[in-house]
Structure formats: structure tokens, C-alpha cells
Amino acid sequence: MAEGSARPAIPRRHGADLKTGRRMAGPLRWLIRGNPEPSPAQWQAIGESLNQGDPAMDRLVDWMAAEGLRQTKPLFDRAVDQGIAALPDAPEPLRRFFAAVETRPAWVNPALLAEGARACGISGLTGMDVLRDFGLMAGYQAGAINRTLVLTGALQKGAQRRVAETTQWWIDATRPGGMERGAPGWRSTLQVRLIHAMVRRHLQRHPEWDALHHGLPVNQGDMHATYLAFSVIFLFGQRLLGVPLTAREGRAAMHLWKYIGWLMGIDEHWLGDGEQAGRIALYQNLLAQAPPDESSRQLGRPLADEPLQRRYRRLAWLQGRWNRAKHLSIARAFVGRRGMDALGLPEGVLPWYPLLTIGPRLGWHLAHRLLPGGRERLVRRGLKAQEDYLEVLFGEDERELVRPMSGH
């Protein structure tokens, strides 16, 4: 749509295919107490969120663009890395933005942030599998969200790079202490927020962006869906694969992601405190999502082959094919036959991996939790396994080059 064209209060994509939305949301229905259907007011708010951006960052990016990114981007980077106090002559727009993000909301509980980080690491590679196959792959069924990826060149970037950068950011944000001011997760999250605003500004002027249908690029509704994938789906998927997270661990992880989501620029109205509220929010968000389209297949097929491109240290051919089969099996357990077809994935795949491994994994975790110090060993091993996974995705020499621009 041409620049300056009016946007409706609610884009056409909102709830465009409720039948498919209910299929995607179906697995959650069993985990929700009571009636999760949105009220008319809630449904209206979800639709309106598709035309809402991130006002604070959008204003800052408008200023940065007007003054020239060559001059203003280094100032932003320095404020992210060192704090706004390191720029005594910082321009007022930059000072105003960082005064807000450097002040934690009153609801933030440091002890819960620390516990949430430990809960995110306890499952090790299982958590990475959930994010990739339940979050990213299943999420490609939402055709409208994919439009941003298509128009910003994500297809040319490649699935392997996209998975690696997103995983780097997620791990930065969920390490113990990772969301302290100036820590890697805190810095990476603000860089992701900046990228989102730049994409929003760019795509609104793109001749192929249909605002009447898609709304605003990288809008509140779609950012909310991403936040829910990294929190609610992450917790739900681990339990589905046999990791017995406690209610307290779930609450702590949700609290950590509430703060991460706030720093990313998601309106506090959309950020929940507990898993049950998060499941209801995810259910309602999925009902509103546009159905799969050709972009779902354009993104799904390369992601299916991504394990073949990893930087394995040995037996690369065998490990690549094993991991490809494993990830397809996990995806099949969540999206079903129709979801596999919508994503362009092979027919006849069975959920063999979850079925064969859930029992041993559950027994392993329960046994450790019953032993003195066992939970701490699970956390240490899990965190290390996630770090090692990044080396397989990137290779040892490439990780630090992409951290400042990591995102999803």
C-alpha cells in the first residue's frame, strides 16, 4: 500500500479463518480451565493491536532517521552498552528513551527473574527443540506474520542463519543475570527492538505492503504472539516432551519473559503474570491469526533442512540427517498432519521421537530432582548444553559477530 494510505481500525487479516485458527489453538484447549473464548471487547482489542506499534521506539527511530543514522546509531549503541550516563551531552530524544528503559517497572521481582532464568536452562536441548519446532516452525503457519519476513529478505538470509541468530538472542536473554542493565540479554533485546522499529518504518513505505490486510508491520499483536511462543509454548512444549517443570518454575519463567517483553516494547496490557493467563492469551491470539499461505511453505521447507547445515564437529552427514528426522517428528506431534501439509513438510512423518523419549526423559529429570543437589546439576548441564548448541549452529568463530544484531 502506498505511503500515507489510511489504515482501518482492524485489518482484514484479523480472524480471517477461524476454523484454521481453532486447529492451531486446539492443543492448548486441554490446558485451559474455564472458557477461553474472547469477549467482544477482547476480540476488538486484539484486532486493533494489529495496527499498533511501539510508540517510544518509533519516535526515537523517526528522530534517528531525521538526524542521520550514521550519526545517531553509534550514540544509541553506546547508550545500550554503557548506559545513557556515559553520554553527558546526549540529545534529548535519546536521553528520554533510555531514562524510561533503564528504570525497571515496580512489578519486577529480581528473585523471580533469577529463578526464571534457571527454569529456562533446566531442560537443556529439549528447550531448544521446543523453541525451534513448536515455536518457530509451528509459528510459520501464521501467514500474515510471515509477510514481514518475506519482504525483509529473510528467505535470502537462510533458515540456518535465522535460527542461529534467534537462538543467540534467546540464550543471551535467559542466562542468569542476562537481563541486568548492560548484560548481553538486555543489550540484545534493545537492539532487537530497534530493528523492529526500523522494519516497521521501512515496510510501511514498501509498495507491496498491504496495510488494509496486514495492518502495521511488526505490530503489538504479532510481537505478543512472539512473546507467547517464547514463554507459554516454551513451557507447555517442554512438559509435552517429558520435562517436569513445577508451577513455581513456570511462574518464574513467565515473570522473566514479562520483563523481556516489556523491554522489547510490548504494551504492558499484553504481558501476563502466570501460565494460565498466558495460555488463554495465546489461544485467543491464534484464533485471530491469518491462515497458512505460500510463505508458510517457503519458510517451513528450508527450516526442515536447517539441521543439514549445522557446524558439526564429527559425523556431520549422519548427525544432520538424524536431527532433521528428529525435528520433523517433534513438529508433527504439535501441528498434526494438516499443519505438516500447510508447512510443505514431508507426508507420513510420525511423532516417533516424542513417543520414544518422553518416558526416559521424565524419569531422568525426576530422579535428579529427588537427589540432593540434583536440580542444580540439571540447571548447570542444561545451561552448558544450550551454549554448546550455539557453537553447532554458528561455529566457534562466528557467534560474537552476530550477537549485537541477533533477533527473530
C-alpha positions as CSV (number, residue, x, y, z in Angstrom):
1,M,0.0,0.0,0.0
2,A,1.3,3.5,-0.8
3,E,2.7,5.7,1.9
4,G,0.0,7.8,3.6
5,S,-2.9,5.5,2.8
6,A,-5.3,5.2,5.7
7,R,-5.5,2.0,7.8
8,P,-8.7,0.7,9.1
9,A,-9.2,0.2,12.8
10,I,-9.0,-3.6,12.3
11,P,-7.1,-5.2,9.3
12,R,-8.8,-7.7,7.2
13,R,-6.5,-10.5,8.3
14,H,-8.0,-10.4,11.8
15,G,-9.8,-13.7,12.4
16,A,-9.9,-14.3,8.6
17,D,-10.0,-18.1,9.1
18,L,-11.4,-19.1,12.5
19,K,-11.5,-22.8,11.5
20,T,-7.8,-22.9,10.9
21,G,-7.2,-20.7,14.0
22,R,-9.0,-23.2,16.1
23,R,-7.0,-26.0,14.7
24,M,-3.7,-24.3,15.5
25,A,-5.0,-23.4,19.0
26,G,-6.5,-26.8,19.6
27,P,-3.7,-28.4,21.7
28,L,-4.0,-25.5,24.2
29,R,-7.7,-26.0,24.9
30,W,-6.9,-29.0,27.0
31,L,-4.7,-27.0,29.3
32,I,-7.1,-24.1,30.0
33,R,-9.6,-24.0,32.8
34,G,-12.9,-22.5,32.0
35,N,-13.9,-20.8,28.8
36,P,-11.0,-19.1,26.9
37,E,-13.1,-17.6,24.1
38,P,-12.5,-13.9,23.8
39,S,-15.3,-11.5,24.7
40,P,-16.3,-8.9,22.1
41,A,-14.2,-6.3,23.8
42,Q,-11.2,-8.6,23.9
43,W,-11.6,-9.6,20.2
44,Q,-11.8,-5.9,19.3
45,A,-8.6,-5.2,21.2
46,I,-6.7,-8.0,19.5
47,G,-7.8,-6.7,16.1
48,E,-6.8,-3.1,17.0
49,S,-3.4,-4.3,18.2
50,L,-2.6,-5.3,14.6
51,N,-2.4,-1.5,13.9
52,Q,-0.4,-0.6,17.0
53,G,3.4,-0.2,17.1
54,D,5.9,0.7,19.7
55,P,5.4,4.5,20.2
56,A,8.5,5.1,22.3
57,M,10.9,3.4,19.9
58,D,9.1,4.6,16.8
59,R,9.6,8.2,17.9
60,L,13.2,7.6,18.6
61,V,13.8,6.0,15.2
62,D,12.0,8.9,13.5
63,W,14.4,11.2,15.2
64,M,17.4,9.0,14.4
65,A,16.4,8.9,10.7
66,A,15.8,12.6,10.5
67,E,19.2,13.4,12.1
68,G,21.0,10.7,10.1
69,L,21.6,7.1,11.2
70,R,25.3,7.4,10.6
71,Q,25.5,9.9,13.4
72,T,22.7,8.6,15.7
73,K,23.2,4.8,15.6
74,P,26.6,5.0,17.3
75,L,25.0,7.1,20.0
76,F,22.3,4.5,20.5
77,D,24.8,1.7,20.6
78,R,27.0,3.5,23.1
79,A,24.0,4.1,25.4
80,V,23.0,0.5,25.1
81,D,26.5,-0.7,26.0
82,Q,27.5,1.8,28.6
83,G,24.3,3.5,29.8
84,I,22.9,6.9,29.0
85,A,25.1,8.4,31.8
86,A,28.1,7.7,29.6
87,L,26.8,10.3,27.1
88,P,26.6,13.6,29.2
89,D,25.7,15.6,26.0
90,A,23.2,13.0,24.7
91,P,20.3,14.6,22.6
92,E,17.0,14.8,24.5
93,P,15.2,12.1,22.4
94,L,17.9,9.6,23.3
95,R,18.0,10.7,26.9
96,R,14.2,10.4,27.2
97,F,14.1,6.9,25.8
98,F,16.9,5.5,27.9
99,A,15.6,7.2,31.0
100,A,12.5,5.0,30.5
101,V,14.1,1.7,29.7
102,E,16.8,2.0,32.3
103,T,14.1,2.3,35.0
104,R,12.7,-1.1,35.9
105,P,9.0,-1.3,36.4
106,A,7.9,-1.6,40.0
107,W,6.5,-5.1,39.4
108,V,9.8,-6.6,38.5
109,N,11.0,-9.2,41.1
110,P,14.8,-9.8,40.9
111,A,14.5,-13.2,42.7
112,L,11.9,-14.4,40.2
113,L,14.0,-13.1,37.3
114,A,16.9,-15.3,38.5
115,E,14.6,-18.3,39.1
116,G,13.1,-17.8,35.7
117,A,16.5,-17.9,34.1
118,R,17.3,-21.2,35.8
119,A,14.0,-22.6,34.8
120,C,14.7,-21.7,31.1
121,G,18.0,-23.6,31.3
122,I,17.0,-26.7,33.2
123,S,15.8,-28.7,30.2
124,G,18.9,-28.1,28.1
125,L,18.5,-29.1,24.5
126,T,14.8,-30.1,24.9
127,G,14.0,-26.4,25.4
128,M,15.9,-25.6,22.2
129,D,13.9,-28.3,20.4
130,V,10.6,-26.7,21.7
131,L,11.6,-23.2,20.6
132,R,12.6,-24.4,17.1
133,D,9.8,-26.9,16.4
134,F,6.8,-25.7,18.5
135,G,7.6,-22.0,18.4
136,L,9.3,-21.2,15.1
137,M,8.2,-24.0,12.8
138,A,4.6,-24.1,14.0
139,G,4.5,-20.3,14.0
140,Y,5.1,-20.2,10.3
141,Q,1.5,-21.3,9.9
142,A,0.6,-17.7,10.6
143,G,0.8,-16.4,7.1
144,A,0.3,-12.7,7.9
145,I,3.3,-12.7,10.3
146,N,5.4,-14.3,7.6
147,R,4.8,-11.3,5.3
148,T,7.3,-9.2,7.2
149,L,9.9,-11.9,6.9
150,V,9.4,-12.3,3.1
151,L,9.6,-8.5,2.4
152,T,12.7,-8.0,4.6
153,G,14.6,-10.7,2.7
154,A,14.5,-13.5,5.3
155,L,14.2,-16.1,2.6
156,Q,17.5,-15.0,1.1
157,K,19.1,-14.9,4.6
158,G,18.5,-18.6,5.0
159,A,16.9,-20.7,7.7
160,Q,20.2,-21.7,9.4
161,R,21.3,-18.1,10.0
162,R,17.8,-17.1,11.2
163,V,17.6,-20.0,13.7
164,A,21.2,-19.2,14.9
165,E,20.6,-15.5,15.5
166,T,17.2,-16.0,17.2
167,T,18.7,-18.7,19.5
168,Q,21.7,-16.4,20.3
169,W,19.3,-13.7,21.4
170,W,17.1,-16.1,23.4
171,I,20.1,-17.5,25.3
172,D,21.5,-14.1,26.0
173,A,18.2,-13.0,27.5
174,T,17.6,-16.1,29.6
175,R,21.0,-16.6,31.1
176,P,21.2,-15.9,34.9
177,G,21.9,-12.2,35.1
178,G,21.3,-11.8,31.4
179,M,18.6,-9.1,31.8
180,E,20.6,-6.9,34.2
181,R,21.2,-3.4,32.8
182,G,24.1,-3.7,30.4
183,A,24.2,-7.5,30.3
184,P,24.2,-9.3,27.0
185,G,20.4,-10.1,27.1
186,W,19.5,-6.6,28.0
187,R,21.6,-5.2,25.2
188,S,20.5,-7.7,22.6
189,T,16.8,-7.1,23.4
190,L,17.1,-3.3,22.9
191,Q,18.9,-4.0,19.6
192,V,16.1,-6.3,18.5
193,R,13.6,-3.6,19.5
194,L,15.4,-1.1,17.3
195,I,15.4,-3.5,14.4
196,H,11.7,-4.0,14.8
197,A,11.1,-0.2,14.6
198,M,13.3,0.2,11.6
199,V,11.5,-2.7,9.8
200,R,8.1,-1.1,10.8
201,R,9.2,2.3,9.3
202,H,10.6,0.7,6.1
203,L,7.8,-1.7,5.3
204,Q,5.1,0.9,5.8
205,R,6.6,2.6,2.7
206,H,7.0,-0.6,0.8
207,P,4.9,-0.8,-2.4
208,E,4.0,-4.4,-1.7
209,W,2.9,-3.9,1.9
210,D,-0.9,-4.2,2.1
211,A,-1.9,-2.2,5.2
212,L,-5.6,-2.8,4.8
213,H,-5.0,-6.5,5.1
214,H,-1.9,-6.9,7.3
215,G,-2.1,-3.8,9.4
216,L,1.1,-2.3,10.8
217,P,4.4,-4.3,10.3
218,V,5.8,-5.8,13.5
219,N,2.7,-4.7,15.4
220,Q,1.7,-5.3,19.0
221,G,-0.4,-8.3,18.2
222,D,2.4,-10.1,16.3
223,M,5.0,-9.1,18.9
224,H,2.6,-10.5,21.5
225,A,2.5,-13.8,19.6
226,T,6.3,-14.0,19.6
227,Y,6.4,-13.3,23.4
228,L,3.9,-16.1,24.0
229,A,5.9,-18.5,21.9
230,F,9.0,-17.9,23.9
231,S,7.2,-18.2,27.2
232,V,3.9,-20.2,27.1
233,I,4.7,-22.5,24.2
234,F,8.2,-23.0,25.6
235,L,6.8,-24.2,29.0
236,F,4.0,-26.2,27.5
237,G,6.2,-27.9,24.9
238,Q,8.8,-29.0,27.5
239,R,6.2,-30.7,29.6
240,L,4.8,-32.4,26.5
241,L,8.3,-33.8,25.8
242,G,8.7,-35.0,29.4
243,V,10.4,-32.2,31.4
244,P,8.5,-31.9,34.7
245,L,8.6,-28.2,35.4
246,T,6.9,-27.1,38.6
247,A,4.2,-24.4,38.9
248,R,6.8,-22.1,40.6
249,E,9.3,-22.6,37.8
250,G,6.6,-21.8,35.3
251,R,5.6,-18.7,37.1
252,A,9.2,-17.6,37.3
253,A,9.8,-18.1,33.6
254,M,6.6,-16.2,32.8
255,H,7.9,-13.3,35.0
256,L,11.2,-13.2,33.3
257,W,9.5,-13.1,29.9
258,K,7.1,-10.4,31.1
259,Y,10.2,-8.2,31.7
260,I,11.8,-9.2,28.4
261,G,8.6,-8.5,26.6
262,W,8.3,-5.1,28.3
263,L,11.9,-4.2,27.3
264,M,11.1,-5.3,23.7
265,G,8.3,-2.7,23.6
266,I,5.2,-4.8,24.1
267,D,2.5,-2.9,25.8
268,E,2.2,-3.9,29.5
269,H,-1.5,-4.7,28.9
270,W,-0.5,-7.8,26.9
271,L,2.0,-9.1,29.4
272,G,0.7,-11.7,31.8
273,D,1.8,-12.9,35.2
274,G,1.0,-16.6,35.1
275,E,0.8,-19.6,32.7
276,Q,-2.9,-19.9,32.8
277,A,-3.4,-16.3,31.7
278,G,-0.7,-16.8,29.1
279,R,-2.4,-19.9,27.7
280,I,-5.7,-18.0,27.3
281,A,-3.9,-15.1,25.6
282,L,-2.1,-17.5,23.2
283,Y,-5.4,-19.3,22.4
284,Q,-7.1,-16.0,21.6
285,N,-4.1,-14.7,19.6
286,L,-4.1,-17.9,17.5
287,L,-7.8,-17.6,16.7
288,A,-7.0,-14.1,15.3
289,Q,-4.1,-15.2,13.1
290,A,-4.4,-15.4,9.3
291,P,-4.1,-18.9,7.9
292,P,-1.1,-20.5,6.3
293,D,-0.2,-19.5,2.8
294,E,2.6,-20.0,0.3
295,S,5.0,-18.2,2.6
296,S,4.4,-20.9,5.2
297,R,5.9,-23.4,2.8
298,Q,8.6,-21.1,1.7
299,L,9.8,-20.8,5.3
300,G,8.9,-24.3,6.5
301,R,10.8,-26.3,4.0
302,P,14.1,-24.6,4.5
303,L,13.7,-24.8,8.2
304,A,13.2,-28.6,7.9
305,D,16.5,-28.8,6.1
306,E,18.4,-26.5,8.5
307,P,19.9,-29.3,10.6
308,L,21.9,-30.4,7.5
309,Q,23.7,-27.1,7.5
310,R,24.9,-27.1,11.1
311,R,28.6,-27.0,12.0
312,Y,29.0,-30.5,13.5
313,R,32.4,-31.4,14.7
314,R,32.2,-35.1,13.6
315,L,29.9,-37.4,11.6
316,A,28.2,-34.3,10.1
317,W,26.3,-36.3,7.4
318,L,24.8,-38.7,10.0
319,Q,24.1,-36.1,12.6
320,G,22.5,-33.8,10.1
321,R,20.0,-36.4,8.9
322,W,19.3,-37.7,12.4
323,N,18.5,-34.2,13.6
324,R,16.3,-33.4,10.6
325,A,14.3,-36.5,11.2
326,K,14.0,-35.7,15.0
327,H,12.8,-32.2,14.4
328,L,10.2,-33.3,11.8
329,S,8.9,-35.8,14.3
330,I,8.6,-33.2,17.1
331,A,6.8,-30.8,14.7
332,R,4.4,-33.5,13.7
333,A,3.5,-34.0,17.3
334,F,2.4,-30.4,17.6
335,V,1.0,-29.3,14.2
336,G,-0.6,-32.6,13.1
337,R,-1.0,-33.8,9.5
338,R,-2.7,-30.7,8.3
339,G,-0.1,-28.5,9.8
340,M,2.7,-30.5,8.1
341,D,0.9,-30.1,4.8
342,A,0.4,-26.4,5.3
343,L,4.2,-26.0,6.0
344,G,5.2,-28.1,3.0
345,L,6.8,-30.8,5.1
346,P,7.0,-34.5,4.1
347,E,4.0,-36.7,4.3
348,G,3.9,-39.8,6.5
349,V,6.1,-38.4,9.3
350,L,5.1,-39.9,12.7
351,P,5.7,-38.4,16.2
352,W,8.1,-41.2,17.0
353,Y,10.7,-39.1,18.8
354,P,8.4,-37.7,21.5
355,L,6.7,-41.0,22.0
356,L,10.1,-42.9,22.4
357,T,11.8,-40.3,24.6
358,I,9.2,-38.9,26.9
359,G,9.4,-41.7,29.4
360,P,13.2,-41.8,29.7
361,R,13.4,-38.0,29.9
362,L,10.7,-37.8,32.5
363,G,12.5,-40.5,34.6
364,W,15.9,-38.8,34.2
365,H,14.5,-35.4,35.5
366,L,12.5,-36.9,38.3
367,A,15.4,-38.9,39.5
368,H,17.7,-35.9,39.6
369,R,15.1,-33.8,41.4
370,L,14.9,-36.4,44.2
371,L,18.6,-36.5,44.8
372,P,20.5,-33.9,46.9
373,G,21.8,-31.2,44.6
374,G,20.2,-32.9,41.6
375,R,18.2,-29.9,40.4
376,E,21.3,-27.7,40.5
377,R,23.1,-30.3,38.3
378,L,20.2,-30.3,35.8
379,V,20.5,-26.5,35.6
380,R,24.3,-26.5,35.1
381,R,24.1,-29.2,32.5
382,G,21.2,-27.6,30.8
383,L,22.8,-24.2,30.5
384,K,26.0,-25.7,29.2
385,A,24.1,-27.8,26.6
386,Q,22.4,-24.7,25.3
387,E,25.7,-22.9,25.0
388,D,27.2,-25.8,23.2
389,Y,24.2,-25.9,20.8
390,L,25.1,-22.4,19.7
391,E,28.5,-23.5,18.6
392,V,26.9,-26.1,16.4
393,L,24.6,-23.5,14.9
394,F,27.3,-20.8,14.3
395,G,30.7,-22.3,14.5
396,E,33.1,-21.0,17.2
397,D,34.4,-18.0,15.3
398,E,31.0,-16.5,14.2
399,R,29.0,-16.1,17.4
400,E,30.3,-12.7,18.6
401,L,30.0,-11.2,15.1
402,V,26.2,-11.5,15.1
403,R,25.3,-11.0,18.8
404,P,24.5,-7.3,18.5
405,M,22.1,-7.9,15.6
406,S,20.5,-11.1,16.9
407,G,16.7,-11.2,16.7
408,H,13.8,-13.1,15.3
